[in-house]
């Protein structure tokens, strides 16, 4: 019996190695979006948890800074109003109206307190993995995103490109975190819609030069993520696929 178990285990390891060497894209177990703010005293603990989670190569962990804490006297330097809208859209889609910081959304459906590492890890383990192996390549100043054909009943979604700053250090001058030096991991700086997916294999392209804008210099961006998500921006659904690549 022991020999049989050993042989089976060896076969599994060899199979995993062959899959890795084949270059076949692997879908992440989960996409984690942390809604956070420089003006929230409870958020730094969650920012640290996200940094830890981001070390797992099977998880795509993203920081989405919101702007609704700005009224306390400190304007979040990384916030996008669109992130506040996205968080509210998630709450509307879930039907629970839960909007708070720090809030982590896992695969577009589950939500937990972002500073609760145990709850976050449980949600990741229980989340339905994004089933589609999306690929993203950066070469010759172009970003190429390829989506495979649908594998289940879900045959539509939106494709979004997210320029990312992998590490951002911020000295907060006022507010609840006044005087603190905070570090953020994989900060999403923009959302660029590449198009709609109709269940067929498809390739989208974008220019690296177009990732920055007047407010976000290209030099601050060093990664790019792509997400394929069911629903629409006003009512986002589950993540169908995702990938990330380095720009530099």
Phi and psi restraints in degrees (value plus and minus 20) as a CYANA .aco file:
   2 UNK   PHI     -82.2   -42.2
   2 UNK   PSI     -59.8   -19.8
   3 UNK   PHI     -85.2   -45.2
   3 UNK   PSI     -58.7   -18.7
   4 UNK   PHI     -82.7   -42.7
   4 UNK   PSI     -64.9   -24.9
   5 UNK   PHI     -80.5   -40.5
   5 UNK   PSI     -61.8   -21.8
   6 UNK   PHI     -84.1   -44.1
   6 UNK   PSI     -60.9   -20.9
   7 UNK   PHI     -84.9   -44.9
   7 UNK   PSI     -62.8   -22.8
   8 UNK   PHI     -82.2   -42.2
   8 UNK   PSI     -65.1   -25.1
   9 UNK   PHI     -80.6   -40.6
   9 UNK   PSI     -62.0   -22.0
  10 UNK   PHI     -83.4   -43.4
  10 UNK   PSI     -59.8   -19.8
  11 UNK   PHI     -83.4   -43.4
  11 UNK   PSI     -59.1   -19.1
  12 UNK   PHI     -82.9   -42.9
  12 UNK   PSI     -65.3   -25.3
  13 UNK   PHI     -82.1   -42.1
  13 UNK   PSI     -64.1   -24.1
  14 UNK   PHI     -83.0   -43.0
  14 UNK   PSI     -61.2   -21.2
  15 UNK   PHI     -83.1   -43.1
  15 UNK   PSI     -60.9   -20.9
  16 UNK   PHI     -85.1   -45.1
  16 UNK   PSI     -59.8   -19.8
  17 UNK   PHI     -85.1   -45.1
  17 UNK   PSI     -60.6   -20.6
  18 UNK   PHI     -84.2   -44.2
  18 UNK   PSI     -59.9   -19.9
  19 UNK   PHI     -83.6   -43.6
  19 UNK   PSI     -60.2   -20.2
  20 UNK   PHI     -86.3   -46.3
  20 UNK   PSI     -60.3   -20.3
  21 UNK   PHI     -92.5   -52.5
  21 UNK   PSI     -42.6    -2.6
  22 UNK   PHI     -89.5   -49.5
  22 UNK   PSI     -38.8     1.2
  23 UNK   PHI      61.5   101.5
  23 UNK   PSI     -13.1    26.9
  24 UNK   PHI     -85.5   -45.5
  24 UNK   PSI     111.7   151.7
  25 UNK   PHI     -84.7   -44.7
  25 UNK   PSI     120.8   160.8
  26 UNK   PHI    -129.7   -89.7
  26 UNK   PSI     108.0   148.0
  27 UNK   PHI     -92.1   -52.1
  27 UNK   PSI     120.7   160.7
  28 UNK   PHI     -88.5   -48.5
  28 UNK   PSI     134.0   174.0
  29 UNK   PHI     -86.5   -46.5
  29 UNK   PSI     -55.7   -15.7
  30 UNK   PHI    -180.2  -140.2
  30 UNK   PSI     131.0   171.0
  31 UNK   PHI    -129.3   -89.3
  31 UNK   PSI     101.7   141.7
  32 UNK   PHI    -130.8   -90.8
  32 UNK   PSI     102.7   142.7
  33 UNK   PHI    -130.7   -90.7
  33 UNK   PSI      98.4   138.4
  34 UNK   PHI    -121.4   -81.4
  34 UNK   PSI      96.6   136.6
  35 UNK   PHI    -107.8   -67.8
  35 UNK   PSI      95.3   135.3
  36 UNK   PHI    -158.1  -118.1
  36 UNK   PSI     153.0   193.0
  37 UNK   PHI    -176.7  -136.7
  37 UNK   PSI     123.9   163.9
  38 UNK   PHI     -88.9   -48.9
  38 UNK   PSI     -37.5     2.5
  39 UNK   PHI    -113.9   -73.9
  39 UNK   PSI     -13.5    26.5
  40 UNK   PHI    -131.1   -91.1
  40 UNK   PSI      98.5   138.5
  41 UNK   PHI     -89.5   -49.5
  41 UNK   PSI     -39.0     1.0
  42 UNK   PHI    -106.6   -66.6
  42 UNK   PSI     -28.2    11.8
  43 UNK   PHI    -100.9   -60.9
  43 UNK   PSI     -54.2   -14.2
  44 UNK   PHI     -75.0   -35.0
  44 UNK   PSI     -55.8   -15.8
  45 UNK   PHI     -83.7   -43.7
  45 UNK   PSI     -59.3   -19.3
  46 UNK   PHI     -90.0   -50.0
  46 UNK   PSI     -56.3   -16.3
  47 UNK   PHI     -81.0   -41.0
  47 UNK   PSI     -57.3   -17.3
  48 UNK   PHI     -87.9   -47.9
  48 UNK   PSI     -61.4   -21.4
  49 UNK   PHI     -81.1   -41.1
  49 UNK   PSI     -63.9   -23.9
  50 UNK   PHI     -82.6   -42.6
  50 UNK   PSI     -58.8   -18.8
  51 UNK   PHI     -80.4   -40.4
  51 UNK   PSI     -59.5   -19.5
  52 UNK   PHI     -87.7   -47.7
  52 UNK   PSI     -64.9   -24.9
  53 UNK   PHI     -82.5   -42.5
  53 UNK   PSI     -55.1   -15.1
  54 UNK   PHI     -84.5   -44.5
  54 UNK   PSI     -36.3     3.7
  55 UNK   PHI     -92.4   -52.4
  55 UNK   PSI     -37.8     2.2
  56 UNK   PHI     -98.0   -58.0
  56 UNK   PSI      94.3   134.3
  57 UNK   PHI     -86.7   -46.7
  57 UNK   PSI     -33.3     6.7
  58 UNK   PHI    -111.7   -71.7
  58 UNK   PSI     -17.1    22.9
  59 UNK   PHI    -141.1  -101.1
  59 UNK   PSI     113.8   153.8
  60 UNK   PHI    -120.1   -80.1
  60 UNK   PSI      88.9   128.9
  61 UNK   PHI    -127.6   -87.6
  61 UNK   PSI     106.6   146.6
  62 UNK   PHI    -149.2  -109.2
  62 UNK   PSI     119.7   159.7
  63 UNK   PHI    -118.0   -78.0
  63 UNK   PSI     106.7   146.7
  64 UNK   PHI    -140.3  -100.3
  64 UNK   PSI      76.4   116.4
  65 UNK   PHI     -94.9   -54.9
  65 UNK   PSI     114.3   154.3
  66 UNK   PHI    -125.8   -85.8
  66 UNK   PSI     145.6   185.6
  67 UNK   PHI    -131.1   -91.1
  67 UNK   PSI     -17.8    22.2
  68 UNK   PHI    -100.7   -60.7
  68 UNK   PSI     -19.9    20.1
  69 UNK   PHI    -114.7   -74.7
  69 UNK   PSI     -23.4    16.6
  70 UNK   PHI     -80.9   -40.9
  70 UNK   PSI     -43.8    -3.8
  71 UNK   PHI     -85.3   -45.3
  71 UNK   PSI     -35.4     4.6
  72 UNK   PHI     -96.6   -56.6
  72 UNK   PSI     -24.2    15.8
  73 UNK   PHI      96.0   136.0
  73 UNK   PSI     -21.3    18.7
  74 UNK   PHI    -150.8  -110.8
  74 UNK   PSI     102.3   142.3
  75 UNK   PHI    -105.3   -65.3
  75 UNK   PSI      96.8   136.8
  76 UNK   PHI     -78.9   -38.9
  76 UNK   PSI     101.2   141.2
  77 UNK   PHI     -95.5   -55.5
  77 UNK   PSI     -31.0     9.0
  78 UNK   PHI    -134.0   -94.0
  78 UNK   PSI     -20.4    19.6
  79 UNK   PHI     -94.0   -54.0
  79 UNK   PSI     127.9   167.9
  80 UNK   PHI    -144.3  -104.3
  80 UNK   PSI     114.4   154.4
  81 UNK   PHI     -82.4   -42.4
  81 UNK   PSI     -49.6    -9.6
  82 UNK   PHI     -81.9   -41.9
  82 UNK   PSI     -48.7    -8.7
  83 UNK   PHI     -88.8   -48.8
  83 UNK   PSI     -58.0   -18.0
  84 UNK   PHI     -82.8   -42.8
  84 UNK   PSI     -62.0   -22.0
  85 UNK   PHI     -84.6   -44.6
  85 UNK   PSI     -59.9   -19.9
  86 UNK   PHI     -84.8   -44.8
  86 UNK   PSI     -61.5   -21.5
  87 UNK   PHI     -82.4   -42.4
  87 UNK   PSI     -62.5   -22.5
  88 UNK   PHI     -87.0   -47.0
  88 UNK   PSI     -55.2   -15.2
  89 UNK   PHI     -85.1   -45.1
  89 UNK   PSI     -59.7   -19.7
  90 UNK   PHI     -80.3   -40.3
  90 UNK   PSI     -65.4   -25.4
  91 UNK   PHI     -80.9   -40.9
  91 UNK   PSI     -60.2   -20.2
  92 UNK   PHI     -86.0   -46.0
  92 UNK   PSI     -60.1   -20.1
  93 UNK   PHI     -87.2   -47.2
  93 UNK   PSI     -57.8   -17.8
  94 UNK   PHI     -93.6   -53.6
  94 UNK   PSI     -50.1   -10.1
  95 UNK   PHI      64.1   104.1
  95 UNK   PSI      -7.3    32.7
  96 UNK   PHI    -125.1   -85.1
  96 UNK   PSI     -31.1     8.9
  97 UNK   PHI      40.0    80.0
  97 UNK   PSI      -0.8    39.2
  98 UNK   PHI    -101.6   -61.6
  98 UNK   PSI      88.3   128.3
  99 UNK   PHI    -150.6  -110.6
  99 UNK   PSI      94.2   134.2
 100 UNK   PHI    -178.3  -138.3
 100 UNK   PSI     147.6   187.6
 101 UNK   PHI    -143.7  -103.7
 101 UNK   PSI     122.7   162.7
 102 UNK   PHI    -104.7   -64.7
 102 UNK   PSI     109.6   149.6
 103 UNK   PHI    -142.9  -102.9
 103 UNK   PSI     109.3   149.3
 104 UNK   PHI    -128.1   -88.1
 104 UNK   PSI     112.4   152.4
 105 UNK   PHI    -132.2   -92.2
 105 UNK   PSI     108.1   148.1
 106 UNK   PHI    -130.9   -90.9
 106 UNK   PSI     102.5   142.5
 107 UNK   PHI      32.6    72.6
 107 UNK   PSI       8.3    48.3
 108 UNK   PHI      58.4    98.4
 108 UNK   PSI     -18.3    21.7
 109 UNK   PHI    -147.5  -107.5
 109 UNK   PSI     -79.8   -39.8
 110 UNK   PHI     -96.6   -56.6
 110 UNK   PSI     133.8   173.8
 111 UNK   PHI    -161.3  -121.3
 111 UNK   PSI     123.2   163.2
 112 UNK   PHI    -163.3  -123.3
 112 UNK   PSI     147.8   187.8
 113 UNK   PHI     -87.5   -47.5
 113 UNK   PSI     105.4   145.4
 114 UNK   PHI     -84.0   -44.0
 114 UNK   PSI     -43.7    -3.7
 115 UNK   PHI    -107.1   -67.1
 115 UNK   PSI     -25.4    14.6
 116 UNK   PHI    -110.4   -70.4
 116 UNK   PSI      70.8   110.8
 117 UNK   PHI     -83.0   -43.0
 117 UNK   PSI     -59.7   -19.7
 118 UNK   PHI     -83.1   -43.1
 118 UNK   PSI     -63.9   -23.9
 119 UNK   PHI     -85.6   -45.6
 119 UNK   PSI     -58.5   -18.5
 120 UNK   PHI     -85.9   -45.9
 120 UNK   PSI     -64.0   -24.0
 121 UNK   PHI     -85.3   -45.3
 121 UNK   PSI     -56.7   -16.7
 122 UNK   PHI     -85.3   -45.3
 122 UNK   PSI     -62.9   -22.9
 123 UNK   PHI     -83.7   -43.7
 123 UNK   PSI     -58.3   -18.3
 124 UNK   PHI     -84.7   -44.7
 124 UNK   PSI     -63.1   -23.1
 125 UNK   PHI     -85.1   -45.1
 125 UNK   PSI     -53.7   -13.7
 126 UNK   PHI    -109.2   -69.2
 126 UNK   PSI     -36.6     3.4
 127 UNK   PHI     -87.2   -47.2
 127 UNK   PSI     126.6   166.6
 128 UNK   PHI     -92.6   -52.6
 128 UNK   PSI     100.5   140.5
 129 UNK   PHI     -83.5   -43.5
 129 UNK   PSI     123.8   163.8
 130 UNK   PHI     -80.9   -40.9
 130 UNK   PSI      96.7   136.7
 131 UNK   PHI    -101.1   -61.1
 131 UNK   PSI     -38.6     1.4
 132 UNK   PHI    -116.3   -76.3
 132 UNK   PSI     106.5   146.5
 133 UNK   PHI     -99.5   -59.5
 133 UNK   PSI      64.5   104.5
 134 UNK   PHI     -92.8   -52.8
 134 UNK   PSI     122.1   162.1
 135 UNK   PHI    -138.7   -98.7
 135 UNK   PSI     125.4   165.4
 136 UNK   PHI    -157.3  -117.3
 136 UNK   PSI     109.6   149.6
 137 UNK   PHI    -148.8  -108.8
 137 UNK   PSI     121.5   161.5
 138 UNK   PHI    -138.4   -98.4
 138 UNK   PSI      95.4   135.4
 139 UNK   PHI    -176.0  -136.0
 139 UNK   PSI     121.6   161.6
 140 UNK   PHI      33.2    73.2
 140 UNK   PSI      19.2    59.2
 141 UNK   PHI      55.6    95.6
 141 UNK   PSI     -11.9    28.1
 142 UNK   PHI    -139.8   -99.8
 142 UNK   PSI     129.6   169.6
 143 UNK   PHI    -132.0   -92.0
 143 UNK   PSI     101.7   141.7
 144 UNK   PHI    -132.9   -92.9
 144 UNK   PSI     102.8   142.8
 145 UNK   PHI    -136.2   -96.2
 145 UNK   PSI     102.4   142.4
 146 UNK   PHI    -136.9   -96.9
 146 UNK   PSI     108.9   148.9
 147 UNK   PHI    -130.5   -90.5
 147 UNK   PSI     115.3   155.3
 148 UNK   PHI     -99.6   -59.6
 148 UNK   PSI     155.1   195.1
 149 UNK   PHI     -91.5   -51.5
 149 UNK   PSI     134.8   174.8
 150 UNK   PHI     -80.9   -40.9
 150 UNK   PSI     128.0   168.0
 151 UNK   PHI    -135.7   -95.7
 151 UNK   PSI     -29.2    10.8
 152 UNK   PHI    -159.3  -119.3
 152 UNK   PSI    -178.9  -138.9
 153 UNK   PHI     -92.3   -52.3
 153 UNK   PSI     -37.9     2.1
 154 UNK   PHI    -100.0   -60.0
 154 UNK   PSI      92.5   132.5
 155 UNK   PHI    -147.0  -107.0
 155 UNK   PSI       4.6    44.6
 156 UNK   PHI    -172.8  -132.8
 156 UNK   PSI     132.6   172.6
 157 UNK   PHI     158.6   198.6
 157 UNK   PSI     154.9   194.9
 158 UNK   PHI    -128.0   -88.0
 158 UNK   PSI     125.7   165.7
 159 UNK   PHI    -131.4   -91.4
 159 UNK   PSI      99.5   139.5
 160 UNK   PHI    -142.0  -102.0
 160 UNK   PSI     116.8   156.8
 161 UNK   PHI    -125.7   -85.7
 161 UNK   PSI     111.8   151.8
 162 UNK   PHI    -144.4  -104.4
 162 UNK   PSI      84.3   124.3
 163 UNK   PHI     -84.0   -44.0
 163 UNK   PSI     118.7   158.7
 164 UNK   PHI    -151.0  -111.0
 164 UNK   PSI     122.6   162.6
 165 UNK   PHI    -124.0   -84.0
 165 UNK   PSI      94.6   134.6
 166 UNK   PHI     -88.2   -48.2
 166 UNK   PSI     -53.9   -13.9
 167 UNK   PHI    -159.6  -119.6
 167 UNK   PSI     107.1   147.1
 168 UNK   PHI    -150.4  -110.4
 168 UNK   PSI     101.0   141.0
 169 UNK   PHI    -121.3   -81.3
 169 UNK   PSI     109.5   149.5
 170 UNK   PHI    -150.4  -110.4
 170 UNK   PSI     108.8   148.8
 171 UNK   PHI    -113.2   -73.2
 171 UNK   PSI      91.5   131.5
 172 UNK   PHI    -105.5   -65.5
 172 UNK   PSI     105.2   145.2
 173 UNK   PHI    -109.1   -69.1
 173 UNK   PSI     -49.8    -9.8
 174 UNK   PHI    -164.3  -124.3
 174 UNK   PSI    -198.5  -158.5
 175 UNK   PHI      62.8   102.8
 175 UNK   PSI    -186.2  -146.2
 176 UNK   PHI     -83.0   -43.0
 176 UNK   PSI     -46.7    -6.7
 177 UNK   PHI    -127.2   -87.2
 177 UNK   PSI      -0.7    39.3
 178 UNK   PHI     -73.5   -33.5
 178 UNK   PSI     111.9   151.9
 179 UNK   PHI      68.2   108.2
 179 UNK   PSI     -22.4    17.6
 180 UNK   PHI    -118.6   -78.6
 180 UNK   PSI     129.4   169.4
 181 UNK   PHI    -121.9   -81.9
 181 UNK   PSI      95.1   135.1
 182 UNK   PHI    -130.5   -90.5
 182 UNK   PSI     127.3   167.3
 183 UNK   PHI    -140.6  -100.6
 183 UNK   PSI     112.0   152.0
 184 UNK   PHI    -137.8   -97.8
 184 UNK   PSI     124.9   164.9
 185 UNK   PHI    -133.4   -93.4
 185 UNK   PSI     111.0   151.0
 186 UNK   PHI      31.0    71.0
 186 UNK   PSI      40.2    80.2
 187 UNK   PHI     -98.6   -58.6
 187 UNK   PSI     103.7   143.7
 188 UNK   PHI     -98.6   -58.6
 188 UNK   PSI     104.1   144.1
 189 UNK   PHI    -122.3   -82.3
 189 UNK   PSI     -43.6    -3.6
 190 UNK   PHI    -173.7  -133.7
 190 UNK   PSI     142.9   182.9
 191 UNK   PHI    -144.2  -104.2
 191 UNK   PSI      99.3   139.3
 192 UNK   PHI    -138.4   -98.4
 192 UNK   PSI      96.2   136.2
 193 UNK   PHI     -99.1   -59.1
 193 UNK   PSI     101.2   141.2
 194 UNK   PHI    -103.6   -63.6
 194 UNK   PSI     -48.2    -8.2
 195 UNK   PHI     132.9   172.9
 195 UNK   PSI    -187.1  -147.1
 196 UNK   PHI    -129.4   -89.4
 196 UNK   PSI     127.5   167.5
 197 UNK   PHI    -129.2   -89.2
 197 UNK   PSI     114.2   154.2
 198 UNK   PHI    -134.2   -94.2
 198 UNK   PSI      -0.4    39.6
 199 UNK   PHI      72.7   112.7
 199 UNK   PSI     -25.3    14.7
 200 UNK   PHI    -121.1   -81.1
 200 UNK   PSI     135.1   175.1
 201 UNK   PHI     -80.8   -40.8
 201 UNK   PSI     113.1   153.1
 202 UNK   PHI    -174.2  -134.2
 202 UNK   PSI     128.1   168.1
 203 UNK   PHI    -140.8  -100.8
 203 UNK   PSI     113.1   153.1
 204 UNK   PHI    -134.0   -94.0
 204 UNK   PSI     133.9   173.9
 205 UNK   PHI    -155.8  -115.8
 205 UNK   PSI     132.9   172.9
 206 UNK   PHI    -168.8  -128.8
 206 UNK   PSI     139.1   179.1
 207 UNK   PHI    -114.6   -74.6
 207 UNK   PSI     114.6   154.6
 208 UNK   PHI     -79.5   -39.5
 208 UNK   PSI     -57.0   -17.0
 209 UNK   PHI     -82.0   -42.0
 209 UNK   PSI     -43.2    -3.2
 210 UNK   PHI    -109.7   -69.7
 210 UNK   PSI     -19.3    20.7
 211 UNK   PHI     -91.6   -51.6
 211 UNK   PSI     -56.6   -16.6
 212 UNK   PHI    -103.1   -63.1
 212 UNK   PSI     149.5   189.5
 213 UNK   PHI    -167.6  -127.6
 213 UNK   PSI    -186.8  -146.8
 214 UNK   PHI     -82.5   -42.5
 214 UNK   PSI     -48.0    -8.0
 215 UNK   PHI    -117.1   -77.1
 215 UNK   PSI     -40.0     0.0
 216 UNK   PHI    -148.6  -108.6
 216 UNK   PSI      78.7   118.7
 217 UNK   PHI     -83.1   -43.1
 217 UNK   PSI     124.8   164.8
 218 UNK   PHI     -78.3   -38.3
 218 UNK   PSI     -51.0   -11.0
 219 UNK   PHI     -85.8   -45.8
 219 UNK   PSI     -38.3     1.7
 220 UNK   PHI    -103.8   -63.8
 220 UNK   PSI     -26.5    13.5
 221 UNK   PHI    -123.7   -83.7
 221 UNK   PSI     110.9   150.9
 222 UNK   PHI    -152.6  -112.6
 222 UNK   PSI     -21.3    18.7
 223 UNK   PHI    -162.5  -122.5
 223 UNK   PSI     144.5   184.5
 224 UNK   PHI    -162.9  -122.9
 224 UNK   PSI     114.1   154.1
 225 UNK   PHI    -134.9   -94.9
 225 UNK   PSI     131.1   171.1
 226 UNK   PHI    -148.0  -108.0
 226 UNK   PSI     117.1   157.1
 227 UNK   PHI    -147.2  -107.2
 227 UNK   PSI     117.9   157.9
 228 UNK   PHI    -129.7   -89.7
 228 UNK   PSI      97.1   137.1
 229 UNK   PHI    -150.8  -110.8
 229 UNK   PSI     117.4   157.4
 230 UNK   PHI     -88.1   -48.1
 230 UNK   PSI     140.6   180.6
 231 UNK   PHI      61.9   101.9
 231 UNK   PSI    -178.7  -138.7
 232 UNK   PHI    -150.5  -110.5
 232 UNK   PSI     150.5   190.5
 233 UNK   PHI     -77.9   -37.9
 233 UNK   PSI     -56.0   -16.0
 234 UNK   PHI     -94.7   -54.7
 234 UNK   PSI     -38.0     2.0
 235 UNK   PHI    -169.1  -129.1
 235 UNK   PSI      54.8    94.8
 236 UNK   PHI     -90.2   -50.2
 236 UNK   PSI     125.8   165.8
 237 UNK   PHI    -132.2   -92.2
 237 UNK   PSI    -172.3  -132.3
 238 UNK   PHI     -95.1   -55.1
 238 UNK   PSI     132.8   172.8
 239 UNK   PHI     -91.2   -51.2
 239 UNK   PSI     109.5   149.5
 240 UNK   PHI    -119.5   -79.5
 240 UNK   PSI     -39.7     0.3
 241 UNK   PHI     159.9   199.9
 241 UNK   PSI     138.7   178.7
 242 UNK   PHI    -184.1  -144.1
 242 UNK   PSI     139.7   179.7
 243 UNK   PHI    -180.5  -140.5
 243 UNK   PSI     144.5   184.5
 244 UNK   PHI    -164.5  -124.5
 244 UNK   PSI     130.0   170.0
 245 UNK   PHI    -167.1  -127.1
 245 UNK   PSI     134.9   174.9
 246 UNK   PHI    -101.9   -61.9
 246 UNK   PSI     125.0   165.0
 247 UNK   PHI    -115.0   -75.0
 247 UNK   PSI     -43.7    -3.7
